[in-house]
């Protein structure tokens, strides 16, 4: 009898057993075990265990009954086992960072862990692609039919038959067959690798970080942009706290981030000095492009197309040099009133003495708005902005080159031409924010945050996605015009 679970009485006539709960086990499987033992459907489970009704729909990036963030359940959890589920929420380790480093779009699990009735909320962290305990790739599909798993939240779909596929009905592992498998809920023998990761997250919770642009930091327009963003945030926080990123299990397909940290300064920005820095960087770029001579002119309307609504700049020919495309985007993003010939069609790129008076856009001139930084740091941000626009231009060129010139074909009704034209418009829809100075004042590939260090000393960290751009590549983050 000593080896049998010792059941405990819960509020509402429920029973449970804390022996089924294991260190760093997620709230999903903790709740699933209570549901199976008490034969509760999802609606009764929400009301009896958490005192909350289920949501019929939740289309936000974080579900209203998510097991990542426990604010909705913390004040209402019923009884001993209800309270014991709260440590399974990821927010119990890292607070609000839970929803910007992890996703509840799908339940993610390790097959070997699930075989012993275990799943951790740490598995929902996007930067973690393999189980730290077994080295197995984390799954978010059914092992039987490959159907997607339900949301990592208290939902009707997920808890109609907990840890069983909503498509084929098969259990996600041997410990989950729709019954209370007490003898199989033994949990993993060693969770120390997860405990090391948990200590890192707890260190992040105490960081006095202000990161207002975290939600707009997107390295590339793609369906998985949100997941890549969460990986980048995880990496940036790891650098900030002085802790290495994951020892293993990180997806090699996701590019890493780079950063530079500088103390914030009180002196207000000096417009004349910053305009001079900007013009110096612009001359440097023009020389690299071979456009600095007085005689180098081109007709803007013959080379580029500017959308009327959002002013996105797109080359009319796929053969347009990507650096020239990037330069036009960058100048349009930086200057409040670009040289009149740029808008009229003819753009002279002359020596500095003959250049029109430059006026910078106010958001750029005052970047960052919340704190003051040195002109050197500001210039570094402006240079990195061009590198981001250069990367965008190259990605655009690579994407549209195979399409030929779908809008300049003699036979516009040919099936292949129509298909290429449709593909071009789809690409334009995805990339327009990166090509438009109105939609993105600054490139979304750049971000920054501030935090308190030591005795109230405030630091700024400029973070960006690591790019490889050949001769333009800035490996150290400090190369480029001074």
C-alpha positions, 0 to 999 in steps of 0.5 A: 500500500505504501507505493500507492498514490495518496489521494488528497481532497480538493475543493468542489469534491475533486481528488488529486495527488501531489505525487503526480506533479514533478519539478518544472512540470507544466500546467498543461499536464498537471491540469490534464491529470486532474481532469482524467482522475476526476472525469472532468470535461474542459468546461467543468475543469475550468470552473472547478479548478480555476474558477474561470469560464472557458473562452469560446474563441481567442484569436490573439497572439496569447490565448486568454486561458494560456498556460504560459501566463498565469494571471488569469488563474492565480487568484482563483485556483481551487484547493491544494492541487489547483494551487500546485498547478500555478508553478507550472505556468512559465510566468512563474519563472520569468514573469512577463517575459514568458509571452515574448520568448515562448508560444502557446500556438501549439503544445510542444512535447518530448516523446520520451518525457510524455511517455512518463506523463511529463511536459514542461512549460519550458518546452514552449520556448521557441529557442529550445528545439530539442529536449534538454533531458533527452536530446530529442527534437520537440514535437508539435504534431501527433506522432500517429497522423502528424496533425497539429497539437492543440493550443497550450491553453485550457481549451475545449479541443485540448481537454476533451481528451487530454494529451490525445490527438484531436484528429485521430484520437491517438495518445501522444505517448504511452502514458496518455490513453484517456485514462488515469495511468497512475503507474506511468506518471512517474516523471523523468529521473533527472531534471537538472538540465531544465533546472539550469535553464529555469535559473536563467529565466529567474535571473531575467525576471529581476532585470530592470529592462524597458523594451518598448519596441520588442513587439515590432522587432522582425528580422524578415517578413515570413510566416515564422517571423513571430517565432524568430522574434521570440528566439532573438529576444531570448538571445538578447536577454541572455547576452544582457544578463551575462549568461550564455544562450542554450548549451544545445538544442538551438535551431541553427536555421535561426540567425543570431543577434548582435548587440552593442551596449553603451551608457545613456547620456544626458546632453540633448542631441545636437542637430548640426552635428548629427546632420554632419554625421549623416551626410558623412555616412551618405557620402561614404555610401555614395563613394562605395557605389561609385555615385559621388561624381557630379556627372552621375545622374539617373532619372528616378521615375525610369529606375524606381516606382514609388507607391502613392499610398505608402511611398514604398520604393520598388525598382522597375527592373529586377536588374537594378543594383541592390545597393542603389535600391537600398540607398534610395530607401535609406535616404527616403527613411532618413530625410524629412525633405529629400532633394527636390529632383528625387521627387521630380525624377532627376537626382543629382549626386554632387559633392557636398558643397553643391548638395541641398540643405539636408533636413532629417526626419524628427524621429531619426534626429531624436533617436532614441526618444526615451533617453539621450545617447552620444552622437557616436552611438547615434551614427552607429544606429544610422549606419546599421539602418543602411545595412538593414535596408541593403539586406532588404534590397538584396532579399527583394532582388533575389525574390523577384529576379526569377519572375522576370519582368511580369509587368513589362511583357508584350503578352500580358495575358499569358498564363505564366506571365499572369502567375508571375505577376500574382507572385510579384504582388504577393511578395510586394504585400509581404515586403512593403513595410520594409520598403516604405519609410511611412510604414517603418520609420526605422527598419524593423530589423533593428531594436533597442532597450534600456535597463538599470545597472548598478547604482541607477546607471542606465544603459542602452543596448542596440540589438540587430540580426546578424547579417552576411553582406559580403563587402558591406558586412559589419562583423564587429558592429563597429566598422563603417564611418566614424 
